């Protein structure tokens, strides 16, 4: 559930705050008006702290959740955490966050190089891989050569610009490829782990250019991902669905755009050379995952990428996310538990069933082509009870386990366990409730759910809870892990997400 919004501070009225120094947290009540008053209170709680080493307090903004240095006591709010950092950090305390699903044993930097003709789903696959790895906490970035061309040369280039016989066009495209390659290498040495070089890379010569550059920079893990497609139906659908949404054809007549793009494909076909060197590390995707061929693929992360690719498809369908209806615990602001629905929650269950029926009618979708997934908790199952569709109850969709805090309000946690409250407020992603879970734990247990979600080709309604839905939304939208705990996920609302090649189409429906 959503923590209650902090109330504005009344000047002179004591406000409960938390001081934090490293892993030590102390509760205090501040009734002063200046930073000097705040420092005096801090020194009362931490008398061993040298007065001359006091530094600005870090506070998390009550709405944006951004951390900043406190410069005005008017910014204080009930249960806020003020962190005092030493001038010299303890090196033993410094660590860089790794992904929840990554063991840290394999530290090689990896470059994934997309290969294939236009309209074969390369960009779609590249963005999907990046979204998956980013969601797991692995620093990943896509370098799309087409974006460099659009930004530097203009978006709407005629099809003959891509003719291999066009010397000027070929030279310009090579410059864009090298520019993207330079930026990719630079990013890798600034902390990047996995780079995805997204271009046609359709000749042996161009692929050797990428391989040689990576080798000179000491990057040996270069894996080519070639997308091959013989299905005229898939190619045609990709041309019309994807390329008409591409920035290359923005505000262009649809039929003219399709004709131009077909000519562009013909130019690339003249010079296209498939990967046939078995000394390379490569993955070949036939018809976007219908068949997968691997060569020289070793290691933990490459293995995860292969397994992910085996579940991909190009079918466009909506994914509907909704929290359960209002529960008895929601009504009194308690977290966790397995309560039943309130009357308002039951009303939402009826409205949700009617809304789903309307959506299936509008899409002309047969009932057995829509699946309902719920958590195993009573409030989620009851929310879906009036929907006459096949249902799966998945433990991976259960709410975050609040451990010893289960059944408490946030105010009670602040009063009874101030250290825990402050620890959660300062790092919601990594904080784990005593004998419970963290958001990082949820991301890890949601991975099988996410893979099944990628594999499914029909519309899905997911009835779950705030924390797991935040994580799934973060994955679908390609957000960083750190953003997940702060994604708005209101009650009695359906969020519709339809994945597309160049992003997601998102709509929100408030039903109650």
Buried (B, 14 or more C-beta within 10 A) or exposed (E): BEBEEBEEBEEEEEBBBBBBBEEEBBBBEBEBEEBEEBBEBBBEBBEEBEEEEBEBBBBBEBEEEEEEEBEEBEBBBBBBBBBBEEEEEEEEEEEEEBBBBBEEEBEEBBBBBBBBBBBBBBBBBBBBBBBBBBBBBBBBBBBBBBBBBBEEBEBBBEBEBBBBEBEEBBEBBEBBBBBBBEBBBEBBEEEBBBBBBBBBBBBEEBBEBBBEBBEEBEBEBBBBBBBBBEBEEBBEBBBBBBBBBBEBBEEBEEEEBBEBBBBBBEBBEEBBEEBEEEEBBBBBBBBBBEEBEBBEEEBBBBEBBBEBBBBBBBEBBBBBBBBBBBBBBBBEBBBBBBBEBBEBBBBBBBBBBEBBBEBBEEEEBEEEBBBBBBBEBBBBBBBBBBBEBEBEBBEBBBBBBBBBBBEBBBBBBBBEBBBBBBBBBBBBBBBBBEEBBBBBBBBBBBBEBBBBBBEBEEBBBBBBBBBBBBBBBBBBBBBEBBBBBBBEBEBBBBBBBBBEBEEBEEEEBEBB
